[in-house]
């Protein structure tokens, strides 16, 4: 049995890497419900796609 991931070709651009992540995983959101920014880092063997969330502040100070 094969899974959809078995048929993927590796991305050749950061945009392709981001598109693959967006098509396979839920779009991350910030606490207010707005889309969280996603970043792509290129390495010699591929890409790392990640979301960076702002620091949260404690309401008590």
C-alpha positions, 0 to 999 in steps of 0.5 A: 500500500502506498500513501500520497506522500510516497508520490511526492517529488522533492521541492526545487524551490522555496515556493514549492516547499511551502506549497507542499506543506500548505497542501498537507497540513492545516494553516497555522493561526495566531491567537487572534485567528489571523494566519501565522507567517510561515518561513522557509529555510533552504539546506543542502538536502532540502527545505525547512518550513516553520511558523514563528509565533510572537512571544506571549505576555502574561496578563498579570505582568 
